[in-house]
Amino acid sequence: MALSPEFRSMWTEHPVSNCASISRDYRHPEVGVMTLTAELLRTPDDEGQGVTVFQAEAGSPSEERLRRLAELAAAVSP
């Protein structure tokens, strides 16, 4: 907050509402089953806009599988 007036302003306003968190198992044909938590963030001024962030528990087999999936995706990207 000390280094960014823009961040300080956004933090004070807290423009994100309707946050939700869910955990779900995802099965990928190359890396197997991953348990991921999805954080759903929606902005209050536009119901149609939002961000979903997926993550695996640190140190879990799902984290390793998610890393492997990222490596596979990077290998096929131009």
Summary of the structure (lengths in Angstrom):
residues: 78
radius of gyration: 16.6
end to end distance: 37.3
largest distance: 45.7
contacts: 162
relative contact order: 0.17
helix: 32%
strand: 37%
